[in-house]
Amino acid sequence: ARELDAAWRGRRVACFALDARPAAVLLGAAGAPTVRFDLSRPDVRVRHAPPTKDRGSLDGYEIVSVQAPTDERRIVVHLTKPGKFRGSAAREAELVVSVVPNARGAVLLSSDGHRFGAVGSRIPPVGAPRSVLAADDVRAAAARGDAPALLLGRWIGPQVAAWLIADPSTAGERYARIVTLPPVEPARCDGELLPFPLCDDPDPADSLIGPAGDAGGPGRPAREDPRTKAIERMRQQLELARAAPKLRAAADALMALAEGAAVPPSLTLPDGTPFALSSRPTDSAPAVAERLYARARAMVRARATLPERIARLEAALAAPVPDRPVREDASAQGEPRRSYKRFTSGGGLEIRVGRSAKDNDALTFHDSSPDDVWLHARGASGSHVVLRWTRAERPPAADLEEAALLAAWHSRARGSTVVPVDWTRRRYVRKPRGAAPGSVMVARAETVFVRPTAVAVRAIRDRS
C-alpha cells in the first residue's frame, strides 16, 4: 500500500478493469505504473502489467490515497471525481481488494455503498485486529515450534511464523521490529517476493510489485501435487511429536507445584533442559498442565498413525498413474457413505462436520446423541458440527474451541478475522416443518469467538 500510494496519489485513473476469469484487478494511473492483482492464486500476486486505454467505471476519477487497514489483509484505494458542474459535489468511490487466502476478491463501491462491480470472493467484514503478542510469549511459542499460537499475533502470517520459529532466541526482537511496520526490505525467499528477508539466503529485490509475467519465481513449480504438500506437513508434525516426553515432564513438574502456586515462565526438566511456558495471567498450574498433557496425547497418536499415512501417500505418488485422485473416504472402501467428516480434537474427542445441507440434517437428527454438543457459525450458512460429549458438565474449553474452529472454517464466514460460533446441546435444536435442508431453530445457545486460519484447521486435520 505504501509503494502504490507513493506512485498513484493525486493522479488520474488511466486504466481499470475487473476480470472474472481468472479473477484479477487491473488498475493504473496517468504517468505511473499499471498493476494487476492476481486473485486466482492462494498467495495473491501483485505484478506490473501493460496499460490499456479502458478506464471502465472509473473514467474521470483521481486516486486520493492507497491504504492497508490494520491487520485486515486488504488494500483500499480511495478515489474522487469532480462534480460535473462548477460548485456541484464531488463523487467518492472506494476499491477494496481482499487478499485473505480464502476470501480473495475485489469490490468497487460508491460513497453511499452502491456496488459498481465486483470480482472473486465476497469481501469479508472488517474485524477487530489481532493482539500484539508479548516478546516472552513469542519466544516461548517459537521455542515450542507452536505456529498456531504465533499466528494469533498481529502481522504474523505463515512465512513470518516459520521465520520466528527458525531462531527462537531472537524471535521476540524480530517480532517487536515487525509490529513497528519499519521500511520494507523486499526480498525473494524460495522464489516468493516478501517485504522482509524472511530466510537465510534472501535474494534482494527493488520492489514489492513483481515484474510482468512473474509466475512465482525460480525453482517453484507451476502446479504441485497436493499429496506432496500433505506428506511434508505430516513429516513436520511427526518431527514435532518427538517433543511429547518433554511436554509430559513439564506437565508433571507443574502438577507437583504447591497448590495455588503461580505458573512460572519456564521450568527445568529432569534431564536439565529448560522448557519455556506460555500462560495467561488467570491460568493455574493444573490448567496449564492439562493442556500440556492433551498436546502430548495428540503427539503420541500422531506418532502412531502418521508413518502409515505417509507411506500410503508415498506409495500413491509412486503409482503408475499419479494423476488419479486417491480416495480414502468410507465409500471408496466399500463402507456406507457417512453424512459427516470425522476429526479428532486435541483432547481425543470426536468432532463430526456435515458435508452438505442434506447431510447436516442427517448428522444433527440421526448421527448424534441428544446430549452431544452442537455448533454452527452464527449468521452464516455452513456445516452443522457435533462434538461427541454427553457428560453433564461443560465440554473442555480447548476441545470446544477446536470444534468451533471447524464450524467457522466450514461456513461462509471462514474469511473473517473473528467468527462467532453458537453452541448448545443437540436436544435444543429442532427442524421447523417444511424447512429447507439444513435449516434449523435453536432454543438456547452460548457463543464462542474463534479466529479461523488454514494453519489451525490443518493441525486438526493432520492429527485426525
VOSELUM-312872 format. One line per field, with one value per residue (C-alpha): residue in three letters; residue number from 1; chain; x, y, z. Coordinates in Angstrom, 1 decimal. Example, Ala and Ser with C-alpha at 12.3 -4.5 7.8 and 13.67 -1.06 7.14 Angstrom:
BEGIN
resn c(Ala|Ser) $
resi c(1|2) $
chain c(A|A) $
u c(12.3|13.7) $
v c(-4.5|-1.1) $
w c(7.8|7.1) $
This chain:
BEGIN
resn c(Ala|Arg|Glu|Leu|Asp|Ala|Ala|Trp|Arg|Gly|Arg|Arg|Val|Ala|Cys|Phe|Ala|Leu|Asp|Ala|Arg|Pro|Ala|Ala|Val|Leu|Leu|Gly|Ala|Ala|Gly|Ala|Pro|Thr|Val|Arg|Phe|Asp|Leu|Ser|Arg|Pro|Asp|Val|Arg|Val|Arg|His|Ala|Pro|Pro|Thr|Lys|Asp|Arg|Gly|Ser|Leu|Asp|Gly|Tyr|Glu|Ile|Val|Ser|Val|Gln|Ala|Pro|Thr|Asp|Glu|Arg|Arg|Ile|Val|Val|His|Leu|Thr|Lys|Pro|Gly|Lys|Phe|Arg|Gly|Ser|Ala|Ala|Arg|Glu|Ala|Glu|Leu|Val|Val|Ser|Val|Val|Pro|Asn|Ala|Arg|Gly|Ala|Val|Leu|Leu|Ser|Ser|Asp|Gly|His|Arg|Phe|Gly|Ala|Val|Gly|Ser|Arg|Ile|Pro|Pro|Val|Gly|Ala|Pro|Arg|Ser|Val|Leu|Ala|Ala|Asp|Asp|Val|Arg|Ala|Ala|Ala|Ala|Arg|Gly|Asp|Ala|Pro|Ala|Leu|Leu|Leu|Gly|Arg|Trp|Ile|Gly|Pro|Gln|Val|Ala|Ala|Trp|Leu|Ile|Ala|Asp|Pro|Ser|Thr|Ala|Gly|Glu|Arg|Tyr|Ala|Arg|Ile|Val|Thr|Leu|Pro|Pro|Val|Glu|Pro|Ala|Arg|Cys|Asp|Gly|Glu|Leu|Leu|Pro|Phe|Pro|Leu|Cys|Asp|Asp|Pro|Asp|Pro|Ala|Asp|Ser|Leu|Ile|Gly|Pro|Ala|Gly|Asp|Ala|Gly|Gly|Pro|Gly|Arg|Pro|Ala|Arg|Glu|Asp|Pro|Arg|Thr|Lys|Ala|Ile|Glu|Arg|Met|Arg|Gln|Gln|Leu|Glu|Leu|Ala|Arg|Ala|Ala|Pro|Lys|Leu|Arg|Ala|Ala|Ala|Asp|Ala|Leu|Met|Ala|Leu|Ala|Glu|Gly|Ala|Ala|Val|Pro|Pro|Ser|Leu|Thr|Leu|Pro|Asp|Gly|Thr|Pro|Phe|Ala|Leu|Ser|Ser|Arg|Pro|Thr|Asp|Ser|Ala|Pro|Ala|Val|Ala|Glu|Arg|Leu|Tyr|Ala|Arg|Ala|Arg|Ala|Met|Val|Arg|Ala|Arg|Ala|Thr|Leu|Pro|Glu|Arg|Ile|Ala|Arg|Leu|Glu|Ala|Ala|Leu|Ala|Ala|Pro|Val|Pro|Asp|Arg|Pro|Val|Arg|Glu|Asp|Ala|Ser|Ala|Gln|Gly|Glu|Pro|Arg|Arg|Ser|Tyr|Lys|Arg|Phe|Thr|Ser|Gly|Gly|Gly|Leu|Glu|Ile|Arg|Val|Gly|Arg|Ser|Ala|Lys|Asp|Asn|Asp|Ala|Leu|Thr|Phe|His|Asp|Ser|Ser|Pro|Asp|Asp|Val|Trp|Leu|His|Ala|Arg|Gly|Ala|Ser|Gly|Ser|His|Val|Val|Leu|Arg|Trp|Thr|Arg|Ala|Glu|Arg|Pro|Pro|Ala|Ala|Asp|Leu|Glu|Glu|Ala|Ala|Leu|Leu|Ala|Ala|Trp|His|Ser|Arg|Ala|Arg|Gly|Ser|Thr|Val|Val|Pro|Val|Asp|Trp|Thr|Arg|Arg|Arg|Tyr|Val|Arg|Lys|Pro|Arg|Gly|Ala|Ala|Pro|Gly|Ser|Val|Met|Val|Ala|Arg|Ala|Glu|Thr|Val|Phe|Val|Arg|Pro|Thr|Ala|Val|Ala|Val|Arg|Ala|Ile|Arg|Asp|Arg|Ser) $
resi c(1|2|3|4|5|6|7|8|9|10|11|12|13|14|15|16|17|18|19|20|21|22|23|24|25|26|27|28|29|30|31|32|33|34|35|36|37|38|39|40|41|42|43|44|45|46|47|48|49|50|51|52|53|54|55|56|57|58|59|60|61|62|63|64|65|66|67|68|69|70|71|72|73|74|75|76|77|78|79|80|81|82|83|84|85|86|87|88|89|90|91|92|93|94|95|96|97|98|99|100|101|102|103|104|105|106|107|108|109|110|111|112|113|114|115|116|117|118|119|120|121|122|123|124|125|126|127|128|129|130|131|132|133|134|135|136|137|138|139|140|141|142|143|144|145|146|147|148|149|150|151|152|153|154|155|156|157|158|159|160|161|162|163|164|165|166|167|168|169|170|171|172|173|174|175|176|177|178|179|180|181|182|183|184|185|186|187|188|189|190|191|192|193|194|195|196|197|198|199|200|201|202|203|204|205|206|207|208|209|210|211|212|213|214|215|216|217|218|219|220|221|222|223|224|225|226|227|228|229|230|231|232|233|234|235|236|237|238|239|240|241|242|243|244|245|246|247|248|249|250|251|252|253|254|255|256|257|258|259|260|261|262|263|264|265|266|267|268|269|270|271|272|273|274|275|276|277|278|279|280|281|282|283|284|285|286|287|288|289|290|291|292|293|294|295|296|297|298|299|300|301|302|303|304|305|306|307|308|309|310|311|312|313|314|315|316|317|318|319|320|321|322|323|324|325|326|327|328|329|330|331|332|333|334|335|336|337|338|339|340|341|342|343|344|345|346|347|348|349|350|351|352|353|354|355|356|357|358|359|360|361|362|363|364|365|366|367|368|369|370|371|372|373|374|375|376|377|378|379|380|381|382|383|384|385|386|387|388|389|390|391|392|393|394|395|396|397|398|399|400|401|402|403|404|405|406|407|408|409|410|411|412|413|414|415|416|417|418|419|420|421|422|423|424|425|426|427|428|429|430|431|432|433|434|435|436|437|438|439|440|441|442|443|444|445|446|447|448|449|450|451|452|453|454|455|456|457|458|459|460|461|462|463|464) $
chain c(A|A|A|A|A|A|A|A|A|A|A|A|A|A|A|A|A|A|A|A|A|A|A|A|A|A|A|A|A|A|A|A|A|A|A|A|A|A|A|A|A|A|A|A|A|A|A|A|A|A|A|A|A|A|A|A|A|A|A|A|A|A|A|A|A|A|A|A|A|A|A|A|A|A|A|A|A|A|A|A|A|A|A|A|A|A|A|A|A|A|A|A|A|A|A|A|A|A|A|A|A|A|A|A|A|A|A|A|A|A|A|A|A|A|A|A|A|A|A|A|A|A|A|A|A|A|A|A|A|A|A|A|A|A|A|A|A|A|A|A|A|A|A|A|A|A|A|A|A|A|A|A|A|A|A|A|A|A|A|A|A|A|A|A|A|A|A|A|A|A|A|A|A|A|A|A|A|A|A|A|A|A|A|A|A|A|A|A|A|A|A|A|A|A|A|A|A|A|A|A|A|A|A|A|A|A|A|A|A|A|A|A|A|A|A|A|A|A|A|A|A|A|A|A|A|A|A|A|A|A|A|A|A|A|A|A|A|A|A|A|A|A|A|A|A|A|A|A|A|A|A|A|A|A|A|A|A|A|A|A|A|A|A|A|A|A|A|A|A|A|A|A|A|A|A|A|A|A|A|A|A|A|A|A|A|A|A|A|A|A|A|A|A|A|A|A|A|A|A|A|A|A|A|A|A|A|A|A|A|A|A|A|A|A|A|A|A|A|A|A|A|A|A|A|A|A|A|A|A|A|A|A|A|A|A|A|A|A|A|A|A|A|A|A|A|A|A|A|A|A|A|A|A|A|A|A|A|A|A|A|A|A|A|A|A|A|A|A|A|A|A|A|A|A|A|A|A|A|A|A|A|A|A|A|A|A|A|A|A|A|A|A|A|A|A|A|A|A|A|A|A|A|A|A|A|A|A|A|A|A|A|A|A|A|A|A|A|A|A|A|A|A|A|A|A|A|A|A|A|A|A|A|A|A|A|A|A|A|A|A|A|A|A|A|A|A|A|A|A|A|A|A|A|A|A|A|A|A|A|A|A|A|A|A) $
u c(0.0|2.9|4.5|1.3|0.3|3.6|3.2|-0.6|-1.6|-3.1|-3.1|-6.0|-7.0|-5.5|-7.0|-9.2|-10.8|-12.3|-11.5|-13.7|-11.6|-9.0|-10.1|-8.0|-8.0|-6.2|-5.5|-3.1|-2.6|-1.5|2.3|2.6|2.8|-0.2|-0.6|-2.5|-3.8|-3.9|-6.7|-6.6|-3.7|-3.9|-0.9|-2.2|0.4|0.7|2.6|3.3|1.1|0.9|-1.5|-4.8|-7.0|-10.1|-10.9|-14.2|-16.4|-13.5|-13.3|-12.6|-11.7|-8.5|-6.7|-6.7|-4.8|-4.0|-4.2|-4.0|-6.2|-4.5|-4.1|-7.0|-5.1|-6.8|-5.8|-8.2|-7.9|-9.8|-11.0|-12.7|-14.3|-15.0|-18.6|-19.9|-20.8|-19.0|-19.9|-21.5|-20.4|-17.6|-18.2|-16.4|-15.6|-13.5|-11.9|-11.3|-9.1|-9.1|-6.0|-7.3|-6.3|-9.9|-11.7|-9.8|-11.9|-12.4|-15.3|-15.8|-18.2|-19.6|-19.6|-23.3|-22.4|-23.6|-21.6|-20.2|-18.7|-17.1|-14.9|-13.8|-14.9|-17.2|-15.2|-15.2|-16.4|-13.8|-12.9|-11.0|-7.2|-5.4|-3.5|0.2|2.0|4.4|8.0|8.2|5.1|6.7|9.9|8.1|5.9|8.9|10.8|7.9|7.5|3.9|3.0|-0.8|0.0|2.1|-0.5|-2.8|-0.5|-0.9|1.0|2.1|1.5|2.8|6.2|6.7|5.8|8.3|11.0|10.4|10.5|13.8|15.6|13.7|16.4|15.8|12.1|10.9|13.2|12.3|8.6|8.9|10.5|7.8|4.9|6.5|6.0|9.5|10.6|10.3|13.3|11.9|13.5|12.8|12.8|12.4|11.1|8.5|8.5|8.3|8.5|11.4|14.3|12.5|15.0|18.7|19.7|17.4|17.6|17.2|14.5|13.8|10.1|7.2|5.4|6.6|7.6|5.0|4.5|6.1|4.6|6.1|9.8|12.5|12.5|8.8|6.6|3.5|1.4|2.3|0.6|-1.3|-0.2|3.4|2.4|0.4|3.4|5.6|3.1|2.8|6.5|6.8|4.0|5.8|9.0|7.2|5.6|9.1|8.6|5.8|8.0|9.2|5.6|4.7|7.7|6.8|3.2|4.3|6.5|3.6|1.3|4.0|3.9|2.2|-1.5|-2.2|1.4|1.8|2.7|6.5|7.8|9.9|10.9|14.0|13.2|14.7|17.3|18.4|17.0|14.9|11.2|9.5|5.9|3.1|0.2|-2.4|-2.5|-5.6|-4.2|-3.5|-0.6|-3.0|-4.8|-1.6|-0.5|-3.8|-3.2|0.4|-1.0|-3.6|-0.9|1.3|-1.5|-2.2|1.6|1.6|-1.4|0.4|3.5|1.3|-0.7|1.3|4.0|1.4|-0.4|2.9|3.8|0.4|0.6|4.2|3.1|0.2|2.6|4.9|1.9|1.9|-1.0|-0.1|-2.8|-5.5|-7.1|-6.5|-9.9|-9.6|-13.2|-15.5|-17.4|-14.1|-13.5|-17.0|-18.5|-21.7|-21.1|-21.2|-23.1|-20.1|-16.4|-14.7|-12.0|-10.3|-9.8|-6.6|-8.3|-9.2|-12.9|-14.6|-15.8|-18.3|-18.7|-21.7|-20.8|-23.9|-27.2|-29.0|-26.1|-26.5|-30.0|-28.8|-25.9|-28.0|-31.1|-29.8|-26.0|-25.7|-27.0|-29.4|-26.7|-23.9|-22.7|-24.0|-22.2|-22.9|-21.3|-23.7|-25.4|-23.6|-24.6|-22.3|-21.9|-23.5|-20.8|-21.2|-18.7|-19.2|-19.6|-22.5|-21.4|-23.5|-20.6|-19.4|-17.1|-13.4|-12.7|-9.8|-11.9|-14.9|-12.7|-11.4|-15.0|-15.9|-12.9|-14.2|-17.7|-16.3|-14.0|-16.8|-19.0|-19.3|-17.7|-14.3|-12.6|-13.5|-10.9|-13.1|-16.2|-18.9|-20.0|-23.1|-23.1|-25.7|-26.8|-28.3|-31.6|-32.2|-32.0|-35.2|-36.3|-39.4|-42.0|-41.3|-38.0|-35.2|-32.5|-30.0|-32.4|-33.0|-34.1|-32.1|-33.9|-30.9|-27.2|-23.9|-21.3|-17.6|-15.4|-12.7|-10.1|-10.3|-6.9|-5.7|-2.9|-5.1|-7.5|-4.6|-3.3|-6.7|-6.9|-3.3|-4.0|-7.2) $
v c(0.0|2.4|1.8|2.2|5.3|6.9|6.1|6.8|9.5|12.6|11.0|10.4|6.8|5.7|2.2|0.0|-3.5|-6.2|-9.6|-12.6|-15.5|-15.7|-13.3|-10.2|-6.4|-4.1|-0.5|2.2|5.9|8.5|8.7|5.9|2.1|-0.2|-3.1|-6.3|-8.0|-11.7|-13.1|-16.6|-17.7|-18.5|-16.2|-13.2|-11.8|-8.0|-7.5|-4.8|-5.0|-3.3|-0.4|-0.3|2.6|1.3|3.2|1.4|2.8|4.9|7.2|10.7|9.6|10.6|8.4|10.1|7.5|3.8|2.3|-1.1|-1.2|-2.6|-6.4|-6.8|-8.2|-5.9|-2.8|0.1|2.6|5.9|7.8|11.0|12.6|16.3|17.3|17.7|21.4|24.1|24.0|20.5|17.9|15.5|11.8|9.4|5.8|3.0|0.0|-2.8|-5.7|-8.6|-10.8|-13.2|-16.6|-18.0|-14.8|-13.3|-10.7|-7.1|-4.7|-1.1|0.9|4.4|6.6|5.5|1.8|1.2|-1.6|-0.6|-4.0|-7.0|-10.0|-13.1|-14.0|-11.9|-9.4|-10.4|-7.9|-5.8|-7.5|-6.4|-6.5|-9.4|-8.6|-7.7|-10.6|-10.0|-10.7|-13.5|-15.2|-15.1|-16.6|-19.3|-20.2|-20.2|-22.4|-24.9|-24.7|-23.6|-21.9|-21.7|-19.7|-17.3|-16.9|-15.3|-12.3|-9.2|-9.0|-12.7|-14.9|-18.4|-17.1|-14.8|-17.7|-20.0|-17.2|-16.7|-20.5|-20.8|-18.8|-18.7|-16.8|-13.7|-14.3|-11.6|-8.9|-9.9|-9.6|-6.4|-4.9|-6.2|-4.7|-1.2|-1.6|-0.5|0.4|-2.7|-4.6|-6.5|-9.9|-13.2|-16.3|-19.6|-17.6|-15.8|-12.0|-10.9|-7.5|-8.6|-11.1|-14.0|-16.7|-17.5|-16.8|-14.0|-12.5|-8.7|-7.0|-3.4|-3.5|-5.5|-5.4|-8.3|-8.0|-8.6|-12.3|-13.3|-16.7|-17.1|-17.0|-19.5|-23.1|-23.1|-25.5|-24.1|-26.9|-29.2|-32.4|-31.7|-35.1|-33.9|-31.0|-33.3|-35.6|-32.7|-31.4|-34.8|-35.2|-31.9|-33.0|-36.2|-34.4|-32.1|-35.1|-36.1|-33.5|-35.5|-36.7|-33.2|-31.9|-34.7|-34.0|-30.3|-31.1|-33.4|-30.7|-28.2|-30.7|-31.1|-27.4|-26.3|-25.6|-22.1|-21.5|-19.1|-20.6|-19.9|-18.5|-21.6|-25.0|-27.1|-30.7|-33.7|-34.0|-30.5|-28.8|-25.6|-25.6|-22.3|-22.0|-19.9|-19.0|-16.3|-14.4|-16.2|-19.7|-22.1|-24.6|-27.6|-25.9|-25.4|-28.9|-30.3|-28.5|-30.0|-33.5|-33.1|-31.9|-34.8|-37.3|-35.9|-36.2|-39.8|-40.5|-38.7|-40.9|-44.0|-43.1|-40.7|-43.1|-45.4|-42.4|-41.1|-44.5|-44.8|-41.4|-42.0|-45.3|-43.5|-40.9|-43.7|-45.5|-45.7|-43.2|-40.4|-38.1|-40.4|-39.0|-41.0|-41.7|-42.6|-42.0|-44.7|-45.1|-46.0|-48.8|-50.3|-48.9|-46.8|-43.2|-41.1|-37.8|-36.2|-35.8|-37.0|-35.2|-35.7|-32.8|-32.3|-34.0|-37.1|-36.2|-37.0|-34.0|-34.5|-32.0|-32.2|-32.5|-30.7|-29.2|-32.5|-34.2|-31.6|-32.8|-36.4|-35.5|-33.4|-35.6|-39.2|-39.3|-37.6|-38.0|-35.6|-34.8|-34.1|-30.6|-29.0|-26.0|-23.6|-20.3|-17.5|-15.7|-17.6|-20.7|-23.6|-27.1|-28.4|-29.6|-32.1|-32.6|-36.0|-35.0|-36.4|-35.6|-33.2|-30.8|-28.3|-29.7|-28.9|-25.4|-26.5|-29.2|-26.8|-24.2|-26.7|-27.8|-24.1|-23.5|-26.3|-24.8|-21.4|-22.8|-24.8|-21.8|-18.7|-16.7|-18.5|-15.4|-13.2|-12.3|-13.4|-15.6|-16.0|-19.7|-20.7|-24.0|-25.9|-29.4|-31.1|-31.6|-27.9|-28.0|-28.6|-28.5|-26.5|-28.3|-27.7|-26.0|-26.3|-28.9|-27.8|-25.1|-25.5|-23.5|-23.3|-22.8|-21.8|-21.3|-19.9|-18.3|-18.7|-16.5|-18.0|-17.0|-19.5|-20.0|-22.6|-23.5|-24.2|-26.3|-28.2|-29.1|-30.6|-32.4|-33.8|-35.0|-36.7) $
w c(0.0|0.8|-2.6|-4.5|-2.6|-3.4|-7.1|-7.5|-5.0|-6.8|-10.3|-12.6|-13.3|-16.6|-16.9|-14.8|-15.3|-13.2|-14.8|-13.9|-15.4|-14.0|-11.2|-11.3|-10.9|-13.3|-12.1|-13.4|-13.0|-15.5|-15.6|-13.1|-13.2|-14.0|-11.6|-11.8|-8.6|-9.5|-7.3|-8.8|-6.6|-2.9|-2.4|-4.2|-6.6|-7.4|-10.7|-13.2|-16.2|-19.6|-19.5|-21.5|-22.6|-20.8|-17.7|-17.2|-14.4|-13.0|-16.0|-14.7|-11.2|-9.4|-6.8|-3.4|-1.4|-1.0|2.4|4.2|7.2|10.3|10.1|7.6|4.7|2.2|0.2|-0.1|-2.9|-2.2|-5.3|-6.1|-9.2|-9.5|-9.9|-13.4|-12.9|-11.1|-7.4|-7.6|-5.1|-6.0|-6.3|-4.0|-4.6|-2.9|-4.5|-1.9|-2.7|-0.2|-0.2|2.6|1.3|1.5|0.5|-2.4|-4.2|-5.1|-5.0|-6.2|-4.0|-4.2|-1.1|-0.4|-0.6|-4.2|-5.9|-9.3|-9.8|-8.0|-8.8|-7.0|-3.5|-1.3|0.8|4.5|7.0|8.9|12.3|15.3|14.8|16.3|19.5|19.6|21.3|24.2|23.5|26.1|24.6|21.1|22.3|24.2|21.2|18.8|21.1|21.1|17.4|18.1|14.8|15.6|18.8|16.8|14.1|16.7|16.8|14.7|11.4|11.6|8.6|7.8|6.5|9.5|11.9|10.2|10.4|14.1|14.9|13.0|15.7|19.0|20.7|18.6|17.9|20.4|18.9|15.3|16.1|18.0|14.9|12.6|14.6|14.2|10.5|9.5|6.0|3.8|2.6|-0.4|-1.0|-2.6|-0.4|-2.3|-5.3|-3.2|-3.0|0.6|2.4|4.6|4.1|6.0|5.1|5.4|1.8|0.5|-2.9|-2.6|-4.8|-5.7|-5.3|-3.8|-7.2|-9.3|-12.9|-15.6|-16.2|-12.9|-12.1|-8.7|-9.0|-9.9|-8.7|-7.9|-9.9|-11.5|-10.1|-7.2|-6.3|-3.1|-1.8|-1.8|0.5|2.7|3.1|4.0|6.6|8.2|8.4|10.1|12.5|13.2|13.9|16.4|18.0|19.3|22.0|23.7|26.6|27.3|27.4|29.8|32.0|32.1|33.0|35.8|37.2|37.1|38.9|41.6|42.5|45.7|45.5|44.4|43.1|40.1|36.8|36.3|32.9|32.5|34.0|34.2|33.1|34.8|32.0|32.8|29.7|30.1|29.0|28.3|29.3|27.8|30.0|30.7|34.0|35.0|34.4|37.2|37.1|36.8|33.9|32.0|32.9|31.5|28.2|28.0|28.7|26.0|23.5|24.5|23.9|20.5|19.7|20.8|18.5|15.6|16.1|16.0|12.9|10.7|9.5|7.9|6.3|4.9|3.5|1.9|0.2|-0.9|-2.5|-4.2|-5.6|-7.0|-8.7|-12.5|-12.8|-10.3|-11.5|-10.4|-7.2|-4.1|-2.4|1.3|2.3|3.5|0.3|-1.6|0.9|0.3|3.5|3.6|3.0|6.2|6.4|8.0|8.0|11.2|13.1|16.5|19.0|21.0|23.9|21.9|21.4|18.1|16.0|13.2|10.4|8.0|4.3|2.7|3.7|3.4|5.3|8.0|8.7|8.9|11.2|13.6|13.8|13.1|13.7|17.0|20.6|22.2|24.8|22.2|21.7|18.5|16.9|13.9|12.8|13.7|10.9|8.1|6.1|6.7|8.1|11.3|13.7|16.5|19.3|20.9|24.6|26.5|30.1|32.2|32.7|30.0|27.4|27.8|26.5|24.2|22.5|22.2|20.6|18.0|17.2|16.8|14.5|12.2|12.3|11.3|8.7|7.0|6.7|4.5|7.4|7.1|5.6|8.6|11.2|14.1|13.8|16.5|16.8|18.7|20.6|22.6|23.4|20.4|22.2|21.9|18.1|16.1|12.5|11.6|9.5|5.8|6.3|3.7|4.1|6.8|8.3|12.0|15.0|18.3|21.6|23.7|22.9|24.1|21.9|21.5|19.2|17.1|14.5|11.7|9.9|7.5|9.8|12.8|10.7|9.1|12.5|13.4|10.1|10.3|13.8|12.7) $
